[in-house]
Amino acid sequence: MESPCILVCSIDDKTGFCFGCGRTREEIGLWTSYSGVERRTIMAELPARLENVERKPRRETRRTRLVREREGG
């Protein structure tokens, strides 16, 4: 079965889209029940959705830690 999943399963709180594939929680949960046409329709929308996802690191990077420490945070 075709799937856009790239095993980066985390939902952006602002948009409601998965950081990895761009689907909503509902779409992810119902994916196997969709027809091929429905899956392809959703998959066609995913590139535009992913442009709106705010990509933030899951954990603090070395660079952000150094900036935070320099600023006294």
PyMOL Python script that loads the backbone (N, CA, C, O; Angstrom):
from pymol import cmd

cmd.read_pdbstr("""\
ATOM      1  N   MET A   1       0.844  -1.179   0.000  1.00  0.00           N
ATOM      2  CA  MET A   1       0.000   0.000   0.000  1.00  0.00           C
ATOM      3  C   MET A   1       0.888   1.242   0.000  1.00  0.00           C
ATOM      4  O   MET A   1       1.864   1.326   0.745  1.00  0.00           O
ATOM      5  N   GLU A   2       0.537   2.181  -0.832  1.00  0.00           N
ATOM      6  CA  GLU A   2       1.261   3.437  -0.906  1.00  0.00           C
ATOM      7  C   GLU A   2       1.087   4.231   0.381  1.00  0.00           C
ATOM      8  O   GLU A   2      -0.017   4.334   0.915  1.00  0.00           O
ATOM      9  N   SER A   3       2.198   4.797   0.878  1.00  0.00           N
ATOM     10  CA  SER A   3       2.139   5.615   2.081  1.00  0.00           C
ATOM     11  C   SER A   3       3.248   6.655   2.044  1.00  0.00           C
ATOM     12  O   SER A   3       4.360   6.362   1.606  1.00  0.00           O
ATOM     13  N   PRO A   4       2.950   7.882   2.507  1.00  0.00           N
ATOM     14  CA  PRO A   4       3.972   8.923   2.544  1.00  0.00           C
ATOM     15  C   PRO A   4       4.819   8.870   3.829  1.00  0.00           C
ATOM     16  O   PRO A   4       5.715   9.695   4.011  1.00  0.00           O
ATOM     17  N   CYS A   5       4.544   7.922   4.700  1.00  0.00           N
ATOM     18  CA  CYS A   5       5.217   7.857   5.994  1.00  0.00           C
ATOM     19  C   CYS A   5       6.721   7.701   5.824  1.00  0.00           C
ATOM     20  O   CYS A   5       7.185   6.861   5.053  1.00  0.00           O
ATOM     21  N   ILE A   6       7.494   8.535   6.567  1.00  0.00           N
ATOM     22  CA  ILE A   6       8.948   8.416   6.570  1.00  0.00           C
ATOM     23  C   ILE A   6       9.458   8.123   7.977  1.00  0.00           C
ATOM     24  O   ILE A   6      10.639   8.315   8.269  1.00  0.00           O
ATOM     25  N   LEU A   7       8.563   7.658   8.849  1.00  0.00           N
ATOM     26  CA  LEU A   7       8.887   7.264  10.223  1.00  0.00           C
ATOM     27  C   LEU A   7       9.391   8.425  11.073  1.00  0.00           C
ATOM     28  O   LEU A   7      10.224   8.242  11.962  1.00  0.00           O
ATOM     29  N   VAL A   8       8.881   9.617  10.793  1.00  0.00           N
ATOM     30  CA  VAL A   8       9.118  10.791  11.631  1.00  0.00           C
ATOM     31  C   VAL A   8       7.739  11.203  12.129  1.00  0.00           C
ATOM     32  O   VAL A   8       7.152  12.158  11.621  1.00  0.00           O
ATOM     33  N   CYS A   9       7.232  10.496  13.103  1.00  0.00           N
ATOM     34  CA  CYS A   9       5.845  10.655  13.519  1.00  0.00           C
ATOM     35  C   CYS A   9       5.720  11.618  14.696  1.00  0.00           C
ATOM     36  O   CYS A   9       5.811  11.223  15.858  1.00  0.00           O
ATOM     37  N   SER A  10       5.513  12.870  14.371  1.00  0.00           N
ATOM     38  CA  SER A  10       5.335  13.907  15.376  1.00  0.00           C
ATOM     39  C   SER A  10       4.466  14.988  14.760  1.00  0.00           C
ATOM     40  O   SER A  10       4.715  15.425  13.636  1.00  0.00           O
ATOM     41  N   ILE A  11       3.446  15.422  15.492  1.00  0.00           N
ATOM     42  CA  ILE A  11       2.471  16.374  14.962  1.00  0.00           C
ATOM     43  C   ILE A  11       2.833  17.798  15.363  1.00  0.00           C
ATOM     44  O   ILE A  11       3.127  18.067  16.528  1.00  0.00           O
ATOM     45  N   ASP A  12       2.810  18.701  14.399  1.00  0.00           N
ATOM     46  CA  ASP A  12       3.026  20.125  14.633  1.00  0.00           C
ATOM     47  C   ASP A  12       1.765  20.682  15.292  1.00  0.00           C
ATOM     48  O   ASP A  12       0.679  20.612  14.717  1.00  0.00           O
ATOM     49  N   ASP A  13       1.907  21.231  16.493  1.00  0.00           N
ATOM     50  CA  ASP A  13       0.747  21.745  17.227  1.00  0.00           C
ATOM     51  C   ASP A  13       0.045  22.885  16.495  1.00  0.00           C
ATOM     52  O   ASP A  13      -1.173  23.030  16.600  1.00  0.00           O
ATOM     53  N   LYS A  14       0.787  23.678  15.769  1.00  0.00           N
ATOM     54  CA  LYS A  14       0.211  24.841  15.099  1.00  0.00           C
ATOM     55  C   LYS A  14      -0.658  24.443  13.904  1.00  0.00           C
ATOM     56  O   LYS A  14      -1.765  24.959  13.746  1.00  0.00           O
ATOM     57  N   THR A  15      -0.165  23.534  13.063  1.00  0.00           N
ATOM     58  CA  THR A  15      -0.881  23.183  11.842  1.00  0.00           C
ATOM     59  C   THR A  15      -1.700  21.903  11.966  1.00  0.00           C
ATOM     60  O   THR A  15      -2.680  21.722  11.242  1.00  0.00           O
ATOM     61  N   GLY A  16      -1.309  21.015  12.874  1.00  0.00           N
ATOM     62  CA  GLY A  16      -1.975  19.722  12.998  1.00  0.00           C
ATOM     63  C   GLY A  16      -1.449  18.687  12.021  1.00  0.00           C
ATOM     64  O   GLY A  16      -2.000  17.591  11.919  1.00  0.00           O
ATOM     65  N   PHE A  17      -0.383  19.027  11.298  1.00  0.00           N
ATOM     66  CA  PHE A  17       0.203  18.117  10.325  1.00  0.00           C
ATOM     67  C   PHE A  17       1.429  17.426  10.906  1.00  0.00           C
ATOM     68  O   PHE A  17       2.148  17.996  11.728  1.00  0.00           O
ATOM     69  N   CYS A  18       1.660  16.187  10.467  1.00  0.00           N
ATOM     70  CA  CYS A  18       2.844  15.441  10.869  1.00  0.00           C
ATOM     71  C   CYS A  18       4.082  16.106  10.264  1.00  0.00           C
ATOM     72  O   CYS A  18       4.079  16.476   9.089  1.00  0.00           O
ATOM     73  N   PHE A  19       5.141  16.259  11.068  1.00  0.00           N
ATOM     74  CA  PHE A  19       6.390  16.840  10.579  1.00  0.00           C
ATOM     75  C   PHE A  19       6.994  16.009   9.444  1.00  0.00           C
ATOM     76  O   PHE A  19       7.630  16.554   8.542  1.00  0.00           O
ATOM     77  N   GLY A  20       6.795  14.700   9.493  1.00  0.00           N
ATOM     78  CA  GLY A  20       7.410  13.818   8.507  1.00  0.00           C
ATOM     79  C   GLY A  20       6.657  13.712   7.204  1.00  0.00           C
ATOM     80  O   GLY A  20       7.249  13.842   6.133  1.00  0.00           O
ATOM     81  N   CYS A  21       5.347  13.476   7.279  1.00  0.00           N
ATOM     82  CA  CYS A  21       4.595  13.195   6.052  1.00  0.00           C
ATOM     83  C   CYS A  21       3.576  14.259   5.681  1.00  0.00           C
ATOM     84  O   CYS A  21       3.176  14.342   4.520  1.00  0.00           O
ATOM     85  N   GLY A  22       3.148  15.068   6.628  1.00  0.00           N
ATOM     86  CA  GLY A  22       2.178  16.121   6.331  1.00  0.00           C
ATOM     87  C   GLY A  22       0.729  15.738   6.548  1.00  0.00           C
ATOM     88  O   GLY A  22      -0.168  16.558   6.353  1.00  0.00           O
ATOM     89  N   ARG A  23       0.490  14.485   6.956  1.00  0.00           N
ATOM     90  CA  ARG A  23      -0.906  14.073   7.187  1.00  0.00           C
ATOM     91  C   ARG A  23      -1.373  14.510   8.581  1.00  0.00           C
ATOM     92  O   ARG A  23      -0.564  14.793   9.465  1.00  0.00           O
ATOM     93  N   THR A  24      -2.696  14.557   8.752  1.00  0.00           N
ATOM     94  CA  THR A  24      -3.277  14.830  10.063  1.00  0.00           C
ATOM     95  C   THR A  24      -3.345  13.521  10.850  1.00  0.00           C
ATOM     96  O   THR A  24      -3.163  12.438  10.293  1.00  0.00           O
ATOM     97  N   ARG A  25      -3.607  13.638  12.148  1.00  0.00           N
ATOM     98  CA  ARG A  25      -3.777  12.426  12.967  1.00  0.00           C
ATOM     99  C   ARG A  25      -4.899  11.544  12.406  1.00  0.00           C
ATOM    100  O   ARG A  25      -4.768  10.323  12.324  1.00  0.00           O
ATOM    101  N   GLU A  26      -5.991  12.187  12.026  1.00  0.00           N
ATOM    102  CA  GLU A  26      -7.136  11.445  11.500  1.00  0.00           C
ATOM    103  C   GLU A  26      -6.756  10.699  10.217  1.00  0.00           C
ATOM    104  O   GLU A  26      -7.088   9.525  10.055  1.00  0.00           O
ATOM    105  N   GLU A  27      -6.065  11.379   9.318  1.00  0.00           N
ATOM    106  CA  GLU A  27      -5.656  10.738   8.064  1.00  0.00           C
ATOM    107  C   GLU A  27      -4.712   9.565   8.323  1.00  0.00           C
ATOM    108  O   GLU A  27      -4.817   8.524   7.674  1.00  0.00           O
ATOM    109  N   ILE A  28      -3.801   9.733   9.261  1.00  0.00           N
ATOM    110  CA  ILE A  28      -2.878   8.653   9.607  1.00  0.00           C
ATOM    111  C   ILE A  28      -3.664   7.450  10.133  1.00  0.00           C
ATOM    112  O   ILE A  28      -3.413   6.314   9.728  1.00  0.00           O
ATOM    113  N   GLY A  29      -4.609   7.703  11.030  1.00  0.00           N
ATOM    114  CA  GLY A  29      -5.391   6.630  11.625  1.00  0.00           C
ATOM    115  C   GLY A  29      -6.301   5.907  10.647  1.00  0.00           C
ATOM    116  O   GLY A  29      -6.541   4.707  10.782  1.00  0.00           O
ATOM    117  N   LEU A  30      -6.805   6.635   9.668  1.00  0.00           N
ATOM    118  CA  LEU A  30      -7.744   6.051   8.707  1.00  0.00           C
ATOM    119  C   LEU A  30      -7.082   5.620   7.391  1.00  0.00           C
ATOM    120  O   LEU A  30      -7.764   5.156   6.477  1.00  0.00           O
ATOM    121  N   TRP A  31      -5.775   5.770   7.297  1.00  0.00           N
ATOM    122  CA  TRP A  31      -5.058   5.566   6.043  1.00  0.00           C
ATOM    123  C   TRP A  31      -5.384   4.234   5.374  1.00  0.00           C
ATOM    124  O   TRP A  31      -5.610   4.191   4.165  1.00  0.00           O
ATOM    125  N   THR A  32      -5.410   3.160   6.135  1.00  0.00           N
ATOM    126  CA  THR A  32      -5.649   1.839   5.530  1.00  0.00           C
ATOM    127  C   THR A  32      -7.091   1.652   5.063  1.00  0.00           C
ATOM    128  O   THR A  32      -7.372   0.759   4.265  1.00  0.00           O
ATOM    129  N   SER A  33      -8.006   2.490   5.557  1.00  0.00           N
ATOM    130  CA  SER A  33      -9.404   2.365   5.131  1.00  0.00           C
ATOM    131  C   SER A  33      -9.724   3.225   3.910  1.00  0.00           C
ATOM    132  O   SER A  33     -10.791   3.078   3.314  1.00  0.00           O
ATOM    133  N   TYR A  34      -8.808   4.121   3.533  1.00  0.00           N
ATOM    134  CA  TYR A  34      -9.035   4.964   2.355  1.00  0.00           C
ATOM    135  C   TYR A  34      -8.840   4.156   1.071  1.00  0.00           C
ATOM    136  O   TYR A  34      -8.073   3.194   1.030  1.00  0.00           O
ATOM    137  N   SER A  35      -9.547   4.568   0.039  1.00  0.00           N
ATOM    138  CA  SER A  35      -9.342   3.957  -1.277  1.00  0.00           C
ATOM    139  C   SER A  35      -8.028   4.491  -1.862  1.00  0.00           C
ATOM    140  O   SER A  35      -7.462   5.461  -1.358  1.00  0.00           O
ATOM    141  N   GLY A  36      -7.566   3.858  -2.906  1.00  0.00           N
ATOM    142  CA  GLY A  36      -6.359   4.328  -3.578  1.00  0.00           C
ATOM    143  C   GLY A  36      -6.503   5.748  -4.079  1.00  0.00           C
ATOM    144  O   GLY A  36      -5.558   6.532  -4.007  1.00  0.00           O
ATOM    145  N   VAL A  37      -7.675   6.086  -4.584  1.00  0.00           N
ATOM    146  CA  VAL A  37      -7.944   7.441  -5.074  1.00  0.00           C
ATOM    147  C   VAL A  37      -7.861   8.443  -3.919  1.00  0.00           C
ATOM    148  O   VAL A  37      -7.263   9.509  -4.064  1.00  0.00           O
ATOM    149  N   GLU A  38      -8.456   8.105  -2.782  1.00  0.00           N
ATOM    150  CA  GLU A  38      -8.413   8.999  -1.614  1.00  0.00           C
ATOM    151  C   GLU A  38      -6.973   9.195  -1.134  1.00  0.00           C
ATOM    152  O   GLU A  38      -6.570  10.315  -0.820  1.00  0.00           O
ATOM    153  N   ARG A  39      -6.205   8.119  -1.079  1.00  0.00           N
ATOM    154  CA  ARG A  39      -4.805   8.231  -0.636  1.00  0.00           C
ATOM    155  C   ARG A  39      -4.003   9.108  -1.593  1.00  0.00           C
ATOM    156  O   ARG A  39      -3.227   9.958  -1.155  1.00  0.00           O
ATOM    157  N   ARG A  40      -4.185   8.907  -2.891  1.00  0.00           N
ATOM    158  CA  ARG A  40      -3.440   9.711  -3.869  1.00  0.00           C
ATOM    159  C   ARG A  40      -3.850  11.186  -3.802  1.00  0.00           C
ATOM    160  O   ARG A  40      -3.009  12.069  -3.966  1.00  0.00           O
ATOM    161  N   THR A  41      -5.129  11.455  -3.564  1.00  0.00           N
ATOM    162  CA  THR A  41      -5.603  12.841  -3.432  1.00  0.00           C
ATOM    163  C   THR A  41      -4.926  13.520  -2.247  1.00  0.00           C
ATOM    164  O   THR A  41      -4.448  14.649  -2.361  1.00  0.00           O
ATOM    165  N   ILE A  42      -4.888  12.834  -1.119  1.00  0.00           N
ATOM    166  CA  ILE A  42      -4.233  13.381   0.075  1.00  0.00           C
ATOM    167  C   ILE A  42      -2.743  13.563  -0.189  1.00  0.00           C
ATOM    168  O   ILE A  42      -2.172  14.598   0.153  1.00  0.00           O
ATOM    169  N   MET A  43      -2.114  12.564  -0.793  1.00  0.00           N
ATOM    170  CA  MET A  43      -0.671  12.637  -1.052  1.00  0.00           C
ATOM    171  C   MET A  43      -0.314  13.800  -1.968  1.00  0.00           C
ATOM    172  O   MET A  43       0.776  14.360  -1.854  1.00  0.00           O
ATOM    173  N   ALA A  44      -1.216  14.173  -2.875  1.00  0.00           N
ATOM    174  CA  ALA A  44      -0.970  15.315  -3.757  1.00  0.00           C
ATOM    175  C   ALA A  44      -0.945  16.630  -2.983  1.00  0.00           C
ATOM    176  O   ALA A  44      -0.305  17.590  -3.413  1.00  0.00           O
ATOM    177  N   GLU A  45      -1.641  16.682  -1.837  1.00  0.00           N
ATOM    178  CA  GLU A  45      -1.703  17.896  -1.017  1.00  0.00           C
ATOM    179  C   GLU A  45      -0.521  18.026  -0.054  1.00  0.00           C
ATOM    180  O   GLU A  45      -0.268  19.115   0.460  1.00  0.00           O
ATOM    181  N   LEU A  46       0.191  16.954   0.195  1.00  0.00           N
ATOM    182  CA  LEU A  46       1.205  16.940   1.246  1.00  0.00           C
ATOM    183  C   LEU A  46       2.368  17.906   1.039  1.00  0.00           C
ATOM    184  O   LEU A  46       2.780  18.539   2.011  1.00  0.00           O
ATOM    185  N   PRO A  47       2.923  18.061  -0.163  1.00  0.00           N
ATOM    186  CA  PRO A  47       4.031  19.018  -0.306  1.00  0.00           C
ATOM    187  C   PRO A  47       3.659  20.435   0.129  1.00  0.00           C
ATOM    188  O   PRO A  47       4.458  21.110   0.778  1.00  0.00           O
ATOM    189  N   ALA A  48       2.463  20.890  -0.220  1.00  0.00           N
ATOM    190  CA  ALA A  48       2.026  22.233   0.175  1.00  0.00           C
ATOM    191  C   ALA A  48       1.840  22.317   1.682  1.00  0.00           C
ATOM    192  O   ALA A  48       2.166  23.336   2.290  1.00  0.00           O
ATOM    193  N   ARG A  49       1.321  21.261   2.285  1.00  0.00           N
ATOM    194  CA  ARG A  49       1.130  21.244   3.738  1.00  0.00           C
ATOM    195  C   ARG A  49       2.465  21.336   4.456  1.00  0.00           C
ATOM    196  O   ARG A  49       2.604  22.073   5.431  1.00  0.00           O
ATOM    197  N   LEU A  50       3.447  20.582   3.969  1.00  0.00           N
ATOM    198  CA  LEU A  50       4.749  20.550   4.643  1.00  0.00           C
ATOM    199  C   LEU A  50       5.459  21.898   4.591  1.00  0.00           C
ATOM    200  O   LEU A  50       6.316  22.172   5.431  1.00  0.00           O
ATOM    201  N   GLU A  51       5.123  22.735   3.629  1.00  0.00           N
ATOM    202  CA  GLU A  51       5.704  24.078   3.570  1.00  0.00           C
ATOM    203  C   GLU A  51       5.252  24.932   4.750  1.00  0.00           C
ATOM    204  O   GLU A  51       5.940  25.882   5.122  1.00  0.00           O
ATOM    205  N   ASN A  52       4.100  24.604   5.347  1.00  0.00           N
ATOM    206  CA  ASN A  52       3.554  25.387   6.454  1.00  0.00           C
ATOM    207  C   ASN A  52       3.907  24.846   7.833  1.00  0.00           C
ATOM    208  O   ASN A  52       3.586  25.466   8.847  1.00  0.00           O
ATOM    209  N   VAL A  53       4.562  23.702   7.874  1.00  0.00           N
ATOM    210  CA  VAL A  53       4.927  23.100   9.153  1.00  0.00           C
ATOM    211  C   VAL A  53       6.166  23.801   9.685  1.00  0.00           C
ATOM    212  O   VAL A  53       7.157  23.963   8.973  1.00  0.00           O
ATOM    213  N   GLU A  54       6.099  24.211  10.934  1.00  0.00           N
ATOM    214  CA  GLU A  54       7.263  24.834  11.563  1.00  0.00           C
ATOM    215  C   GLU A  54       8.193  23.737  12.027  1.00  0.00           C
ATOM    216  O   GLU A  54       7.867  22.976  12.937  1.00  0.00           O
ATOM    217  N   ARG A  55       9.332  23.660  11.410  1.00  0.00           N
ATOM    218  CA  ARG A  55      10.282  22.609  11.757  1.00  0.00           C
ATOM    219  C   ARG A  55      11.204  23.096  12.869  1.00  0.00           C
ATOM    220  O   ARG A  55      12.077  23.937  12.654  1.00  0.00           O
ATOM    221  N   LYS A  56      10.995  22.559  14.035  1.00  0.00           N
ATOM    222  CA  LYS A  56      11.814  22.895  15.192  1.00  0.00           C
ATOM    223  C   LYS A  56      12.517  21.629  15.653  1.00  0.00           C
ATOM    224  O   LYS A  56      11.949  20.540  15.575  1.00  0.00           O
ATOM    225  N   PRO A  57      13.743  21.762  16.130  1.00  0.00           N
ATOM    226  CA  PRO A  57      14.423  20.562  16.614  1.00  0.00           C
ATOM    227  C   PRO A  57      13.672  19.939  17.774  1.00  0.00           C
ATOM    228  O   PRO A  57      13.124  20.657  18.610  1.00  0.00           O
ATOM    229  N   ARG A  58      13.637  18.616  17.839  1.00  0.00           N
ATOM    230  CA  ARG A  58      12.971  17.918  18.932  1.00  0.00           C
ATOM    231  C   ARG A  58      13.706  18.126  20.245  1.00  0.00           C
ATOM    232  O   ARG A  58      13.098  18.108  21.315  1.00  0.00           O
ATOM    233  N   ARG A  59      15.000  18.322  20.161  1.00  0.00           N
ATOM    234  CA  ARG A  59      15.781  18.537  21.369  1.00  0.00           C
ATOM    235  C   ARG A  59      16.692  19.735  21.136  1.00  0.00           C
ATOM    236  O   ARG A  59      16.885  20.178  20.004  1.00  0.00           O
ATOM    237  N   GLU A  60      17.226  20.230  22.184  1.00  0.00           N
ATOM    238  CA  GLU A  60      18.099  21.388  22.083  1.00  0.00           C
ATOM    239  C   GLU A  60      19.396  21.004  21.374  1.00  0.00           C
ATOM    240  O   GLU A  60      20.045  20.024  21.742  1.00  0.00           O
ATOM    241  N   THR A  61      19.764  21.768  20.369  1.00  0.00           N
ATOM    242  CA  THR A  61      21.009  21.514  19.660  1.00  0.00           C
ATOM    243  C   THR A  61      22.164  22.184  20.404  1.00  0.00           C
ATOM    244  O   THR A  61      21.950  23.046  21.257  1.00  0.00           O
ATOM    245  N   ARG A  62      23.360  21.788  20.080  1.00  0.00           N
ATOM    246  CA  ARG A  62      24.544  22.387  20.716  1.00  0.00           C
ATOM    247  C   ARG A  62      24.563  23.893  20.474  1.00  0.00           C
ATOM    248  O   ARG A  62      24.856  24.674  21.380  1.00  0.00           O
ATOM    249  N   ARG A  63      24.250  24.287  19.259  1.00  0.00           N
ATOM    250  CA  ARG A  63      24.261  25.711  18.908  1.00  0.00           C
ATOM    251  C   ARG A  63      23.250  26.493  19.751  1.00  0.00           C
ATOM    252  O   ARG A  63      23.592  27.542  20.297  1.00  0.00           O
ATOM    253  N   THR A  64      22.019  26.004  19.866  1.00  0.00           N
ATOM    254  CA  THR A  64      21.018  26.733  20.651  1.00  0.00           C
ATOM    255  C   THR A  64      21.376  26.730  22.138  1.00  0.00           C
ATOM    256  O   THR A  64      21.082  27.694  22.845  1.00  0.00           O
ATOM    257  N   ARG A  65      22.002  25.663  22.614  1.00  0.00           N
ATOM    258  CA  ARG A  65      22.427  25.630  24.016  1.00  0.00           C
ATOM    259  C   ARG A  65      23.497  26.682  24.271  1.00  0.00           C
ATOM    260  O   ARG A  65      23.444  27.381  25.283  1.00  0.00           O
ATOM    261  N   LEU A  66      24.473  26.805  23.366  1.00  0.00           N
ATOM    262  CA  LEU A  66      25.528  27.793  23.528  1.00  0.00           C
ATOM    263  C   LEU A  66      24.966  29.216  23.501  1.00  0.00           C
ATOM    264  O   LEU A  66      25.391  30.068  24.280  1.00  0.00           O
ATOM    265  N   VAL A  67      24.015  29.467  22.606  1.00  0.00           N
ATOM    266  CA  VAL A  67      23.380  30.803  22.544  1.00  0.00           C
ATOM    267  C   VAL A  67      22.632  31.068  23.851  1.00  0.00           C
ATOM    268  O   VAL A  67      22.746  32.152  24.423  1.00  0.00           O
ATOM    269  N   ARG A  68      21.876  30.094  24.318  1.00  0.00           N
ATOM    270  CA  ARG A  68      21.123  30.245  25.566  1.00  0.00           C
ATOM    271  C   ARG A  68      22.055  30.529  26.734  1.00  0.00           C
ATOM    272  O   ARG A  68      21.784  31.409  27.550  1.00  0.00           O
ATOM    273  N   GLU A  69      23.141  29.791  26.813  1.00  0.00           N
ATOM    274  CA  GLU A  69      24.094  29.989  27.907  1.00  0.00           C
ATOM    275  C   GLU A  69      24.775  31.351  27.816  1.00  0.00           C
ATOM    276  O   GLU A  69      25.018  31.999  28.834  1.00  0.00           O
ATOM    277  N   ARG A  70      25.081  31.779  26.599  1.00  0.00           N
ATOM    278  CA  ARG A  70      25.719  33.082  26.395  1.00  0.00           C
ATOM    279  C   ARG A  70      24.793  34.217  26.824  1.00  0.00           C
ATOM    280  O   ARG A  70      25.241  35.234  27.352  1.00  0.00           O
ATOM    281  N   GLU A  71      23.491  34.024  26.589  1.00  0.00           N
ATOM    282  CA  GLU A  71      22.504  35.053  26.930  1.00  0.00           C
ATOM    283  C   GLU A  71      22.092  34.990  28.401  1.00  0.00           C
ATOM    284  O   GLU A  71      21.318  35.823  28.873  1.00  0.00           O
ATOM    285  N   GLY A  72      22.613  33.999  29.118  1.00  0.00           N
ATOM    286  CA  GLY A  72      22.319  33.899  30.535  1.00  0.00           C
ATOM    287  C   GLY A  72      21.045  33.146  30.852  1.00  0.00           C
ATOM    288  O   GLY A  72      20.490  33.307  31.939  1.00  0.00           O
ATOM    289  N   GLY A  73      20.564  32.321  29.921  1.00  0.00           N
ATOM    290  CA  GLY A  73      19.297  31.612  30.100  1.00  0.00           C
ATOM    291  C   GLY A  73      19.454  30.309  30.680  1.00  0.00           C
ATOM    292  O   GLY A  73      18.468  29.602  30.886  1.00  0.00           O
TER     293      GLY A  73
END
""", "prot")
cmd.dss("prot")
cmd.show_as("cartoon", "prot")
cmd.util.cbc("prot")
cmd.orient("prot")
